[in-house]
Amino acid sequence: MAMKGDAAALVREYQKRLERALRESEISVLQYWKERLDRIAAMKPEGISSLLLELKKLSENMDNRMRTLKKDLR
């Protein structure tokens, strides 16, 4: 019985570590994209068209990153 308890404790410990790593990764990703958005918000665009262009560039960067990550999953 002690063996099962040890294995369960080990599984719980690894699960905690994995969840923490995932949270840290998500925080890092959100910080990166927030910084990008903050830079766009701080810009003094000449008009709505230049702001839309910057937002479109950001969206394309996000699409490219998602495609890259999806390829790595295969």
RAQUI-V724437 format. One record per residue. N is the residue number from 1. RES is the residue in one letter. PSI is psi in whole degrees, 0 to 359 (* if undefined). OMEGA is omega in whole degrees, 0 to 359 (none if undefined). Layout:
((N RES PSI OMEGA) (N RES PSI OMEGA))
//
This chain:
((1 M 325 181) (2 A 329 180) (3 M 318 179) (4 K 319 179) (5 G 319 178) (6 D 318 180) (7 A 319 179) (8 A 319 178) (9 A 320 178) (10 L 317 179) (11 V 316 179) (12 R 319 180) (13 E 314 178) (14 Y 323 179) (15 Q 317 178) (16 K 316 180) (17 R 317 180) (18 L 314 179) (19 E 320 178) (20 R 316 179) (21 A 320 179) (22 L 317 179) (23 R 317 179) (24 E 320 178) (25 S 317 179) (26 E 319 178) (27 I 316 180) (28 S 316 180) (29 V 314 180) (30 L 322 177) (31 Q 316 180) (32 Y 309 183) (33 W 329 176) (34 K 318 177) (35 E 318 178) (36 R 315 179) (37 L 321 178) (38 D 321 177) (39 R 318 179) (40 I 318 180) (41 A 329 181) (42 A 346 180) (43 M 156 174) (44 K 77 184) (45 P 148 180) (46 E 339 180) (47 G 180 182) (48 I 330 182) (49 S 320 179) (50 S 326 176) (51 L 317 178) (52 L 322 178) (53 L 316 179) (54 E 320 178) (55 L 323 178) (56 K 319 177) (57 K 317 179) (58 L 316 178) (59 S 318 178) (60 E 320 177) (61 N 319 179) (62 M 318 177) (63 D 315 179) (64 N 317 180) (65 R 318 179) (66 M 318 178) (67 R 318 179) (68 T 315 180) (69 L 323 179) (70 K 323 178) (71 K 321 181) (72 D 336 180) (73 L 338 182) (74 R * none))
//
